[in-house]
Amino acid sequence: MIRAATAVAHPNIALTKYWGKLEGMSRMPSVPSLSMTLDGMSTTTTVTFEGALERDLVVLNGNAAGEKETRRASELLDRVRTAAGFDLRARVESANDFPTASGLASSASGFAALVVAAAKAAGVGWDAARLSDQARRSSVSAARSIFGGFATLAAGVPGRDVLSAEPIDGSIDWQVAISVVVTTLKQKDVGSTEGMAHTSNTSPYYPAWVASAPRLFERARRAVLARDLEALGVVAEESAFAMHASAMAATPALIYFNPVTLAAIERVRKLRQEGTQAYVTMDAGPHVKVLSLAADTAKIAAALREVPGVEKVLIAKPGGPAAAKSGDRP
Ligand code: DP6
């Protein structure tokens, strides 16, 4: 018996950050987060459950995945298999159409595409909330890539096992954009999962970050509802710098910025002084993501391409939800 399905999902950029997990629970965020899903960049994943396979086989961008990555995919597939009531192993083929060095979280689009393809192939009939909850169990930020436009994800509640992201209605039509400023082609050295664990374990500023995040999140949510770019941009910068400050105060310090990161931040501040609405955010890597009006991206990208050390600038508008491709056999 063969059951196969293909799904496409987009990465997302958090404008108020998730950074830290609740202790003793499976991938429950300690803070709420709000993100924009990106169009133009996507992960496409095909899952084929096959009777003849002895174990799950995972191919990422044409190469066999390592043990750790295969195990993380298998854990998600196990939850789908349990819901479907069968035990077929799967072949998973996943590819990103955006450069790995762009520092865009491929785990977000990767696990969102994987859960949508696996659920469709297995015929479990999960709705978007269930898909989001299941994606979260593999990578918290993936919960948000199930939805298009802007999405929110609440903080976890101790003792409550289920948590899904939610879309902000109509936000996909907001004419804003995020320009991804690639500041190095080297791979990052400390991933998000490890970085936030190190921060929560050793940073004296981690409790302050957790305490301040809900207010930042609420301001961002209201700003998106009001389609107020300035309010969103200001709070996005506060959230990003607060997250990075908590990481920098870890022992040893976790510094994700490189000199080009700082030069790009400086250039965005100057653009603002010159009258362009542009705001920065940075994740667990040295790249700078610039939030602006969609109409201003050409000017912003041109300015940032001139900053010495900037490798390239990719531009994305709000993207659509993760979706199965039609025509697959259920
Ligand atoms: C800085 O979702 O990759 O990008 O849940 O451990 O898989 P895990 O972490 P992940 O962390 C993303 C952190 C961030 C901020 C964000 O996307 O909210």
Residues whose N, C-alpha, C, O or C-beta is under 5 A from the ligand:
A	BS01	DP6	A14 T16 K17 Y18 S33 S107 S138 S139 V140 S141 A142 S192 T193 D283 A284
